Amino acid sequence: MISFTLHCPDNHRFDSWFQSAAAFDVLVLGRHINCPVCGSTKLEKALMAPAVRPGRSQVATPLQSPANAKEAALAALRREVEANSNYVGLNFVAEARAMHDGDAPERSIYGEARIEDARKLVEDGVPVAPLPFMPMRKVN
């Protein structure tokens, strides 16, 4: 596994793990990775400093690392969303629109939508927001 820091044309930066550098190249060329902020699929590797492990006497506890704090916050958010919302999968756009139009009872939902469909919901005044994690069915 290899971690890369990526950025989009709007300079949104984020980290992601890949099976190999070659796997990253295939995913980027196929536009299977998108910026979690703006949805752009035009991504490039950002300049990164090498990860160097500290000596044994200087090992930090896991909670001292900013990366671990971020991962813990995302995990907590995922648990909160999954515990208090219904997963509607690929029906997210239809469900959100039906609730907004009054054709379905309001409830907390989450699911999947193409970027252009999500933008259309926002343009139409449907209150939606992207989540900073992938659905469990898409996570290794």
N, C-alpha and C positions, 0 to 999 in steps of 0.2 A: 504494500500500500504506500501511496505517496500523497502528500498534501501540497496543494498549490494555492497561492493567493491569486485571485483573479480580479480583473476589473473590466467594466463595460465602457463604451464611449463617453458616458456621463461621469466616469471615474468613481462609480460605486465599487467599493472593494469588499470582497468576501473570500473566505477560505472554503475549500472543498477537498475531499479525499477521492483518490482514483486508484484503480487496481495497478496501473502503470502509466508511464508517460505516453506510451502508445495508445492506451485506452482513452486517455484524456484527448489526444489528437483526434481519434475517431469520433468521440462524443461532441467535440467542438465543431468539427467539420460537418457533422450531421445535424448541428443546431439542436442537440438534445439537452443542452445546459442553458439556463437563462439566469439573468441577474435577478436576485430576490427582491430588489427595490423597484426597478423599472421594467423588468421582463425582457430586456434586450438579449438576443442570442449572439451578438457580436462581442465575444469575450476574448481576452488575451491574458496571458500570465503576467502578473506584476513582479517587479523586482523584489526578491525575497532574501533575507539574511539566513544563513544556514542555522539549523537547530543544533545547538551544542549542549550536551548534558553537563550539568555541574558536577564537580567532584563529590565523592560520597559524603563528605562532611558538610557539604553545602546543599544537599537535596532539600527542596522545599516541600511542604505538605501540599497535597492536591488542592486544597481550598485556597492556597496562596496564589495560584496561577490565574491570571485573568482569563486565559482560554478555558480553564476548568469552570470558572465562575459563569462564563457565557454559556457553556454547555449545560451547566446545572440549571440556569435560568430558562434555557430553551426546553429542557426536559420537564421542568415544572409547568411551563406554559402548555406543552403538549398534554400533560396529565390533566390540567385544568380544562382544556378544550375538549378532550376525549370524555371526561367525566360529566361535563355539563352541556354537551351538544350532541346532536344526531349526525352521524356521517351519512351523507346522501350521495357520495361518490360522484360519478359523471353527470348526475341529475341536478347538480348544484345550481346551475343557471336557471333552469326551469323552476326549481323549488323556491329560490330567492325571489324570482319575478312573481310567482304565484302568491307568495306571502305579501310582497309589496303591493300587489294589485288587490289584495283582500280575498283572493280565491282559495287560500289555504290558511290554516291557523298559524299565527306567529309562534315561532320557537327558535331556539339557537341551533343553527346547522353549520356544518362545514363539509367541504367536498373539493372537487376539482373542476377547473374551468380553463379554457384556452384564454390567453391574454386578451385577444380581441373581444371575446365574449364578456370578460370581466370589465374591460373598459366601457363596453356598451351599457352594462349594468350601472356603473358609476355615472356615466353620462345621463342615464335615465333617472337618476336620483335614488337608485336602490342602494341602501347602506351595506357595503361589503368592504372587506379589507383582506389583503393577502396574509397568509400565515408564514412564518419564517421556518417552516419545516415541511418535509414531504409526507404524504399519506403513508401509513404503515405498510400498505401493500406495495409501495415502491421503494421501500428501504430494505437493504440487504440484511 
